Amino acid sequence: MRKYLEQRLEQTSKEGDEGFTLIELLVVLLIIGILLGIAIPTYLSLTGTANKTAAQSNLQTALTGAKAFYVSNNQSYGSVTASGGTNPITGTSLTYSLNATNGSSGPSAIDLDNTINNNTLVMAAQSTNGKCYAIIDLEATNAAAIGSLAASSQSGAWYGSWTAAANACSAKNAEVSTNVTSWSMSTSAW
């Protein structure tokens, strides 16, 4: 038996190693696990940022189209309701709802409210991470407070955001002071 083992050992040493040991395989698996532990959180944070940016970007696009709509409709947002869910911004994939019960259903679904007056349009869009982003476009100084946006606020675009429950990201909810507690004329409010 001893002679057989010696011959087998000698034969193996002449042929050389032909595979990986269990320890080597475990070390490789450990390295792969560590790399995945680093890569997955980075990937998840990037997708969260992308989702947030999609809603914000779509609202900016909607604002551009809304301003064009305002100018082409005798400087009034009053007829936005007459467009009944159609997209006044041609060439985009955005969809609009007007005072929808459930509000925005995602980054490309913009909920609108023009019931304040003909010079004011409120828009809201929900990101996939649950954050709701809103813009109030004042084409003239507002006479009354709009939620937490004070009366006589400067005309222009006002930006705000809040964490919304499911089906609660609507333009009407953007007008509630307990949702958006502060508005800013820069996108830093987002």
Secondary structure, DSSP 8 states (H G I E B T S, - for coil): -HHHHHHHHHHHHHH---S--HHHHHHHHHHHHHHHHHHHHHHHHHHHHHHHHHHHHHHHHHHHHHHHHHHHTTS-SGGGGGGTT--SSTTS--EEEES-SS---STTEEEEE--S-TTEEEEEEE-TTSEEEEEEEESS--SS-BTTB-TT--SEEEEEEEE--TT---HHHHTSTTT----BSSGGG-
